Amino acid sequence: MAEQNEIELARLAVERRLVTQEQVLAALRVRNAEPQGPDLGERLVSAGHISPEVLVMLRQAQANGEVPRPRHEASTDHMIPLGSTREVIARECLREAIEMLETDRPRALVELRRLTEDFMDTQSGVEASARLAQEGGA
């Protein structure tokens, strides 16, 4: 599963109009399917969405404390608020965590806890919290 810092890097790339929300979601799906593989930034590079130099620049910006603007202030080329992007990412992670309950319950519960903490400001974060309680993992 993508870590919070990977998601923030992707949001920064969307905010800077270096990638689209759709490109991030496609890379996120691959990342979540292969959690031991390259991180989300590397996946954006391997898909050809950004160059290795751009990834270095984004990581440096992140290391310097740059974070995406508050979601209500930021948008993509299509004027989609980044809050929507955050919800879409959370929704995808929640869907995968719920599917994982059938095959790897302990890992799924860890992911539900992470979603509850990292995305508490989204509908999917609230749903993850409810599902965690329902599964007895709260």
N, C-alpha and C positions, 0 to 999 in steps of 0.2 A: 504494500500500500504506500502511496505517496505520503511523504512526511510534510509537516506544516511548512517548513522552509522551502521545499520544492514547490508547493502550491503558491507561496508568496512570490517566489521567483517567476513562476508562470504568470501570475497576476501582474507583476511588474512588466513582463514582456508584452502582455495584452495592453496594459495601460500605455506603454510606449509605442504601441501599434507595430510591434515587431512580429507578432503572431496573431492569429484570430482565436476566438473562443473555441471554434470547432477544431482547430489544429491542436490546441491544448487538450481538449477532451479526448481526441483520438490518441494522443501520446499518453494521456492519463490511463486510458483503458489498457493500453499495452503495458504500461508500468505496473498497474495493479494486477494484471494477469501474470506478470513475471517479476515479483517483488525482489528477487535476489539479483536481478539484472541491473543495467544502468539506471541512473536516476532520471527524473522527469526532464531535466535540462539536457542531459545527454541524449535522451530519446528525441527531443525537439531537434537536436543537431543531426542525429542519424536519419531522421525523416526529411531532412533538408529544409526545415522551416526557419532555422537560424544557423549562422556560421559558428564555428568554435570560438572565434574572436568575440562575437556578440554574447555568447554564453559567458565568457570570461568577464566581459564588461558588466553583464547583469549580476554575476556573482560578486564582483568588486563593489558594485552599487549596493548590493545587499549587505556586504561586509562593512560598508561605510555607514550603515544604518538607514539607507534609503528603503522605504517601504511604499507600497502602493498607496495612493491618496485614499482618504476615506471613501468607502464605496459609494456614498451618495454624491461625491464630487467627480468621480471618474467614469469614463465611458470608453467604448471601443469605436472603431470606424463606423459601426452601425448604430451608435448611440444606445447600446445595451449597457445598463449599469453593471459595474463589476460586482455589485451585490448579487445580481442575477447569476453571474459567472460562478460566484462562490456557492450559491445554492445549487447550481447544476453540478458542480464538482462534488459537493456534499451528497447530493441525491445519488450520483453514480457510485460513490463509495458506500453509501448505505445499501443500495441494491446489491452490491457485491458482498457486503458483510452478511446480509440476510441469506443470500444464496450459500455462503460459506458455512452457515449454521449446520447444514446437512452433512458437510464433509470434514470440517475442522472447527468444531464448536469452540475450543479454547481460543484459537486465533480470531474467530469471529467475535467473541466477546471482548477481546482486547481492542479490536477495530471499532466495535460499538462504543466502548468507553472513550476511545480517542475522538470519535466523531462527536460524542456528547460534550467533550471538553473543548475541542478545537472549533466546532461549528455550532456552539450553543446559540448563536445569533441567527441561525437559519431554521427553517421549518424542518429540514432533514435532520439537523442536530437535535431538535425537540423529539422527532420521531425515533431517532436512535436512542435517546434517553428512555423513552417509553418502551421500546423493544427490549432494551437492556433490563429494565425492571421486569418486564413480562417473562424474560428468559431466566430471571433469578440471578443476573450477574451484577446487579446494582450494589 
